[in-house]
Amino acid sequence: QVQLVESGGGLVQAGGSLRLSCAASGRIFSINAMGWYRQAPGRQRDLVATIIDSGSTNSADSVKGRFTISRDNAKNTVYLQMNSLKPEDTGLYYCAADVTTNGVNWYRSWGQGTQVTVSS
């Protein structure tokens, strides 16, 4: 299985910024779409933003204009730049990637999550 490791989370005041990184490792043949999800305590896991090979992105309305997703294919890494953070952005942020190890079979790989806490 491909491993995804998130980093860059932490505690920040409202209005501040954080940049999350997610690096994929293992026997990777190719990675297609990559993205970020988040889950607050007692809440469902929600989509934050996704990015495909062409560079086209999609983001949740709640973060549109504040968060920017990008990727570095040479490093098998996806980033999430988070600006103007709000307390409601607090949660465990998960990286996801659609990967194949053989060029034939594709599956969704998930990271273990990185905590983002925004204080008021």
N, C-alpha and C positions, 0 to 999 in steps of 0.2 A: 504494500500500500504506500502511496505517496504521503509524505508528512508535510503538514503546514504548521508553521510556528509564527504566532503573532508577537509583536513587540510595540512599544511606544505608548502604552496606556499609562494612566496615572491620575493624580488629583490636580485639578485646575479650577480656578475661579470662573464664575460666569463671565462671559465675554472673552475668555482666553482661547488659546489654540493648542492643539495637539496634532501630531502626525503619527499615524499607525502604519506599521509595516508588516507584511506577511510574506515569508520566504518559503517556497516549496522545495522539498528535497526528496531524494530517493531515486528509484528507477523510473525516470520520467521520459516518455517518448514525446509527448506533446501536451500542452495546456491550451484549452480554448477559453471559455469565459472565466472570469474571476470576479469576486465580489465580497462585500461585507454585509453582515447581518448583526443585529444586536438584540439583547434580551435583558429587560429589567426584571428585578425580583418579582415573582408572582405574575409575570406577563409572558405572552407568547413571543417567540422569536420573529422579528420583523426584518424585512429587507431594508438596507440602508442605501447601497449603491452597487451597481455592476458595471463591468467593462468587458467588451468583446475584442477580438483580434484587430478589427478595423479601427479601434479607438473610440467607437461609439459608446456612450454611457447612458445609464438610467439611474435615477435616484428617487428616493421617497420624497413626497411633497414636504414633509417636516424638516428635511435637511437641505432642500434645493436652495442654491444660492449661498450656502454656508459651507458645505462639504464638497470636496473634489476628489474623485477617484482617478488614479493613474496606474500605469504598470511599466515595468522594465523587463521585457521578455528575455534579455540576455542574462538577467539575474534570477529569473523565475520568481519575481517579486511584484506584489501589488501594494499600493499605498492608499491611504485615506487621509487627506489633509482636512482637518476639522477646525473651522474658524467660528468666531462668535458663538461659542458653546453656551448652552443653556442647561439648567439643572435637569430638565427632562431628557437630555441626551445621556444621562447616567445609565450605565448598564455594562454587561459583558459583551464585548464585540468579538464576533467570530469571523474568521476568514474562510472563504469557500472557493474551490476551483474545480472546474470540469476537466478531468485528466484522463490520459490513457498511458499505460505502460508498454503497450505493444502496437499501437496504431490501429487497433481493431475494436477493442472494448473500452467504452468510456464510462466513468462513474464520477459522482460528486464526492470530493474529499473535503473534510472539515478540520479546522484547527481547534485547539483547546480553549481559545478565547483569551482576550486581554481586557482587564478592567479599566473602565473610564468612569471617573467620578467628578462631577461638576458641582461645586459648592456655590451657594448663593451669598 
